[in-house]
Amino acid sequence: MIAQNIENIKRRIANACEKSGRKPDDITLIAVSKTVGIDLIREGLKSGLLNLGENYIQELREKHAAITDLPVHWHFIGHLQTNKVKYIADWIQMIHAVDSLKLGVEISKYAKRAGRKINILVEVNTSKEETKFGVSADEAHNLVASLFELENIAISGLMTMGPFSYDPEDSRESFRSLKNLRDALEIKNFKLPVLSMGMSNDFEIAIQEGATMVRIGTAIFGQRV
Ligand SMILES: *Cc1c(COP(=O)(O)O)cnc(C)c1O
């Protein structure tokens, strides 16, 4: 079943790419495995998944420790507390939701101890919903500039979430504004190739609007309990 879901998602990604004149190879599928059990995750990995996204540090650590026999790139996509950075600094592939300089400084500190650079994305609250984390587009300019000064982080790009809505079209404006922000930052010479946007409900819209990473949970693993 998982294999079929993955095939289905890949086909939908390819179709969305074709519609917008993009290449499927330019889109990285992050399978969001939060609350999903190890056996189902293993099935997914054996069916072609490589990048997994998790929201909770404890759960991420347990899964990282449990799956050592298959290749996995672990992405932390949730809100990260500064005191938890140390638990993942040695091996995390990317931290998607950096929204303060304080957090960036902490990530750089532990990355240095681990002798590496950690890839991060700056989370932008494009829907302006108060319940969401992330900086405003205005704040992003200063934050990105400050983060670029830190030695042991590599700022790969930007991340956002669409508004809470059943209509995927409602996300389009959020996604477009993230890409516009990225383009404005690139004019200032900050290279930000990655745009992490789009979930099960709205990833096709995100691809049309320039996403390079889509974070898909339910459409791969089924409804979370
Ligand atoms: C849960 C989650 C997703 C995946 O959501 P689905 O609707 O299950 O695809 C993507 N991004 C973030 C930040 C999440 O928390």
The ligand as a MOL file (V3000), in Angstrom:
LIG
                    3D

  0  0  0     0  0            999 V3000
M  V30 BEGIN CTAB
M  V30 COUNTS 15 15 0 0 0
M  V30 BEGIN ATOM
M  V30 1 C 2.7030 17.3060 9.5250 0
M  V30 2 C 3.4580 18.2370 8.6840 0
M  V30 3 C 3.5230 18.0680 7.2880 0
M  V30 4 C 2.7770 16.9680 6.5370 0
M  V30 5 O 1.4070 17.1760 6.5780 0
M  V30 6 P 0.3960 16.2440 5.7110 0
M  V30 7 O -0.8110 17.0750 5.5960 0
M  V30 8 O 0.1900 15.0040 6.5150 0
M  V30 9 O 1.0490 15.9620 4.4270 0
M  V30 10 C 4.3030 18.9500 6.5620 0
M  V30 11 N 4.9820 19.9530 7.1510 0
M  V30 12 C 4.9250 20.1550 8.4780 0
M  V30 13 C 5.6900 21.2870 9.0660 0
M  V30 14 C 4.1580 19.3210 9.2860 0
M  V30 15 O 4.0980 19.5500 10.5960 0
M  V30 END ATOM
M  V30 BEGIN BOND
M  V30 1 1 1 2
M  V30 2 1 2 3
M  V30 3 2 2 14
M  V30 4 1 3 4
M  V30 5 2 3 10
M  V30 6 1 4 5
M  V30 7 1 5 6
M  V30 8 2 6 7
M  V30 9 1 6 8
M  V30 10 1 6 9
M  V30 11 1 10 11
M  V30 12 2 11 12
M  V30 13 1 12 13
M  V30 14 1 12 14
M  V30 15 1 14 15
M  V30 END BOND
M  V30 END CTAB
M  END
